[in-house]
Every structure is written in structure tokens, then in C-alpha cells.
Amino acid sequence: MTLTDHLPPQVSPNEDAPIKGQFNAQAGIVLLQLNTMAVAAALMAATGVSHASTPQEKVECTQVPRTQWMSEAQARKLFKADTYALVKFKISKGNCHEFYAVDHQGGVVEAYMHPVTGAQVRITRIPAPVQNQTPSKE
């Protein structure tokens, strides 16, 4: 099995690349996104955390109709999504704007924001693991 076996069908290796196995820009972006998500999943697994919140910790935000909520774009701006390497947005079961993000150092953030006021309801941070940097013996 090769690396290309794991690529989505629309992504193919760049046959004209000067180095065999080098991928085109589209493939690189896809692989970066896949690798970032894999890092986030590995961090959560390594720390024994599958989710920053347990199902018993349901965060409730509002019962206000969604027509009165701020847009996803406004919520992303308040969350400062552009400062993270990767951000996933969703509406939680408790009617919150919920963000899962990976920062540029590999830390994972789970945040809940009130969809009307934009107030931060809860935030959980899982720091990136510290790399063991032992000098190599030569």
C-alpha cells in the first residue's frame, strides 16, 4: 500500500514533480488537513480524552429562535477562527455555537459561545504534547 492509496479520488500525485512522490498543491492542502485532524485525534487519545466534554456535561445556551442568532461568520469572527490552524463549527444539542479548533502548536480547543450574545459559555484547552528532545548520540 502506498501513500497515494489514502488520497481522496480527486487528488492525484503530480507526475511532473521533480522529486518522485511529491504532490501537487491541492494534494498538499488535503494532506495537511488530514494530518492536522489526525494530530488532534492523537492528542485526545494520548491524553485519555475522547471528547473535551462528556455527554453528561450538556452545555445549554438558549431557547431563542435561530432566526435571532448571529451568523456562523459572525461567530467565527468573535471566536477568532483565523488565528487557528483548523476550525470546525457546529450547533450543539444545547443550542450553542460550538467550535473545535487546533492551534498552530498542536493544542486542541473546544469552545461554546452563546449564539445571540456571543458570550463565551465554556472553553476547554488541551495543550500540545511536549516533544522529548534528547540529543542524538553520534
N, C-alpha and C positions, 0 to 999 in steps of 0.2 A: 504494500500500500504506500502511495506517495502522498506528498503534501497536497497535490492538486486534486486527489480523491476527496478531500474535505472541503473544497471550494464550492460555493453555490454554482448552479449551472451557467449563469450569465457571466461568471468570472473565469477567465482563462489565462494561462501563462502567456507572457509576452515572448513570442517566438523570436523576435528581433533583438531581444535583450543581449547586451554584451556578455553577461555572466549567465551561464546556464542555471535555470531555476529562478531567475529574477522575475518579479511580477510587474505587470503594468500598474499605473497609479490607482485604478479602480480596485484592483485586487488588493493592493496595499492598504487601502482605506477599509475594505471589508475585513481583511485580516486584523488590522489594528482594532476595529470594533469588536471582533470576535475575541481577540486576545485580552482586551480590557475587561470584557464581561467574564471571561474565564478567570482573570486575576481577581475580580470582585467575588466570584463564586468560591475561588480557592481561599481567599481571605476569610470569608464567612465560615467555610468548612474547617479551616485550620484553627479558628478561634472557638469552634464548637457552636457557632451561631448560624442557624439556617436562615433566620429572619431576625431583623433587629427588633421586631415586635412579635409577640406571641399572639395567637388567635384570641386568647383570653383578654388581651390588652386592647380591645377595640377602642379606637380614638373617635369620639363623637365631636363633630364641629357644628352642624347646623341642620335645621329643617326648612330653611328658607328655599323657595323655589329656585331652580337652576337658572331661570331667566334673569335673576337678580345677582348672579355670581359674576366675578371678574373672569375674563377670558383666560385661556391657557397661556397666551402670550404675555398678558399682564402678570400672571402668577410666576412665570419663568423669569421675568424681569425682576420681580421682588425677591425671588429665590437666588438671583444672580447666577442663573444656569450657565451663562457664557464663561464663568470662571472655573468650571469643571471640565474634565476630560470627556465625560459621558454622563448623560442625564436621562432618566426615564420618568415620565409623568403619568399619573393615573388619578382617577377619582376613587377614594377609599369607600369601603362599605359604610363608614360613619360620616359620609358626605364632606370629606376634607380633600384639599388638593394635596396629593401625596407625591413626593419626589424620592427617587433612588438615584444617587449620584456617586461617581468615582472621581476623586480629586487627582491632580497631576502627580502626587506622590504615591498613589495607590490606595489611599484611605477611602472608606465607604461611608456615605451619609444617607440616612433615612430621615426625611422631614415631612411634617404635616403642617399645612397652612390653612387658616380659615378662608373659605372661598369668597366671602363677602368683604371682610375687613383686611385680609392679607396678613393678619397677625400670625406669628409663629406659634403653633399649638404645642408641638413637641419636635425635638431633633435628637437623633442618636448618631454618634460618630464611632466608627470602628477604625482605629489608626492602621496605617500600613505596617506590615511586619518589619522589624528591624533586620536588615541584612547582616549576616555574620561575615564580617570582613577580616578574615585571618590572612596574614601574609603567606604567599606561596613559598614553599621550600624549593630552592633551586640549587 
